[in-house]
Every structure is written in C-alpha cells, then in structure tokens.
C-alpha cells in the first residue's frame, strides 16, 4: 500500500494534468514506442516551439485526469507506451508536429486526441493536422477579397486604354478632313 505522501503527490499530478487538459483547446495521445533519443529530442523541441506541452505519464494517472475533465472515452487509447501532447493556444499545433513525426517513424503512431472537450479519433487528428496555418488561411482570405477589386481595376484600365487608342485615330481623321 502506498504511503500518504505518495498518494498526495499522485493526486497533485492528476489535478495538474486535469487543469491543463481543461484549459487547452486540443491535444493528441501518441504511442511513442520505437522513437530514437535523437528523434525524440528534435520532436520535443519542435513541440516546445509550437507552444505544446508534451508529457510521458503513467496511463492510470492520465486516465484519471481525463475522467476528471469529462474525457473518459480517452482511456481506451491509454495502453502501452503513451504520451500526451497538450496544445496551449493553437488547437492545430500538436496534431501538425506529431503527424510529421508519425510519418517519419514507422513505430511512432497517433492514437487519438481531443478537441474542444470531445475525444476524436486518429482520422480527425490527421485531418486537423492537414489544415493550413492561420497565416496561410488569412492570406487566402485576403487574396479572395482582393481578387474582384483587381479584376475591376484591370477592366477599367482596359476601357481607358481602348479610349486612349481611339482618341488619336479620331484626331487624325479630323486633321485629314
């Protein structure tokens, strides 16, 4: 039987993880088996730069934290060597970085995730990872807004150019007459 101090430590860990899960927009659970130390170090660095917290934690503690925040369905994916990546601000960041490494490393795989308080499957996590970045989406929106304006400006310029060509021809005809 564990001592009271160990139980208190575990309860604090579960409470901290539950708070992080509750305050995050999205996260991903992965099976990290087979990843090399070098690849793991690079992946953790990429996750940190993207503002993602990556933790390897006992499945039982992760499961209890998931239960506390209403993500009880996540427990079915918590077997084997699992880790959880929690997005702090960007809901797409954990999926993007982890999908990149799942494609590179055969044994590393995405198991599931959560988005806005609901558990999602691997396909949803992969579709989430395929979403372009916020900057690209804004650029596409602005491009689609500016496109009709450019078309109108080119049409006006064509009318001006056409009238400009006709005016010298009319002037020549008037001079000949």
Rosetta blueprint (number, residue, H / E / L):
1 X L
2 X L
3 X L
4 X H
5 X H
6 X H
7 X H
8 X H
9 X H
10 X H
11 X H
12 X H
13 X H
14 X H
15 X H
16 X H
17 X H
18 X H
19 X H
20 X H
21 X H
22 X H
23 X H
24 X L
25 X L
26 X E
27 X E
28 X E
29 X E
30 X E
31 X E
32 X L
33 X L
34 X L
35 X L
36 X L
37 X H
38 X H
39 X H
40 X H
41 X H
42 X H
43 X H
44 X H
45 X H
46 X H
47 X H
48 X H
49 X H
50 X L
51 X L
52 X E
53 X E
54 X E
55 X E
56 X E
57 X L
58 X L
59 X H
60 X H
61 X H
62 X H
63 X H
64 X H
65 X H
66 X H
67 X H
68 X H
69 X L
70 X L
71 X L
72 X H
73 X H
74 X H
75 X H
76 X H
77 X H
78 X L
79 X L
80 X L
81 X L
82 X E
83 X E
84 X E
85 X E
86 X E
87 X E
88 X L
89 X L
90 X L
91 X L
92 X L
93 X H
94 X H
95 X H
96 X H
97 X H
98 X H
99 X H
100 X H
101 X H
102 X H
103 X H
104 X H
105 X L
106 X L
107 X L
108 X L
109 X E
110 X E
111 X E
112 X E
113 X E
114 X E
115 X E
116 X L
117 X L
118 X E
119 X E
120 X E
121 X L
122 X H
123 X H
124 X H
125 X H
126 X H
127 X H
128 X H
129 X H
130 X L
131 X L
132 X L
133 X L
134 X H
135 X H
136 X H
137 X H
138 X H
139 X H
140 X H
141 X H
142 X H
143 X H
144 X H
145 X H
146 X H
147 X H
148 X H
149 X H
150 X H
151 X H
152 X H
153 X H
154 X H
155 X H
156 X H
157 X H
158 X H
159 X H
160 X H
161 X H
162 X H
163 X H
164 X H
165 X H
166 X H
167 X H
168 X H
169 X H
170 X H
171 X H
172 X H
173 X H
174 X H
175 X H
176 X H
177 X L
